[in-house]
Each structure stands twice: as C-alpha cells, then as structure tokens.
Amino acid sequence: MNYTFDILGVSPILDFFNHQQRIGEKANPPGVEYLGTYQCTLDAFLESVETVPTQKGWNMDRAVDTVIQFWMNHPDRIRYWKNRLEDAGNASVLVSRIADMPSLKAQFNSLFKEK
C-alpha cells in the first residue's frame, strides 16, 4: 500500500483536539490520520505516526518510510513550518496528515458531496 504524508499547518491545541473529536464522530475512511506535534523534528513526526492504531492494517514500515522521504525531500517546507510553529508559541501544535492513497481519495470525494 502507498502512503502520503504532508504538513497541513499550525493550530491551537484546543482547536486540534476539538477537530479530532469531530472526526471521531464521523464515518471517515479508516486510512486517514491527522496528527499533532509540539516540535517540527523528524523524531516528533515519527513518534506521532507510531500512535496510529495498528488495527488499521497499515504497513507501519512503509508509513514511517513515507514520513522520512517527506522530511528528506522537502527541506524548505520543513523550515517554513518550523518557523510558523515557533511564531505561534507554546499553545499550538503542528498538524500533519498521513493516509493511504485510496482512503485519502475517498475522503476528498466525500468533501465534494457535502454541502
């Protein structure tokens, strides 16, 4: 299975927590995870990926490799988001998304169907 990883932005901790609660109430595709980290480091991203429940049936080695490849191939984006996180202060998290491709596509398609 192929995975995708991206940094989506910086969010106040409480807003991210509320978003996670709303997602948990919806019937979202099981292969999309939104993660929050307090630091913009490779170790922090890898730790956040390790929190993904194992019952999703993911190949965690490939998911981790996807995060590492993102880190190595996007230094400018990493630097940008690190600066934005520092600007936001201690009450914020860096939000990222890891997903298997079919589930992410299904989630995007469902957004077009919502009003």
Secondary structure, DSSP 8 states (H G I E B T S, - for coil): --EEEEEEEEEEHHHHHHHHHHHHHS---TTEEEEEESS-SHHHHHHHHTTS-GGG---HHHHHHHHHHHHHH-HHHHHHHHHHHHHH-TTEEEEEEEEEHHHHHHHHHHHHH--
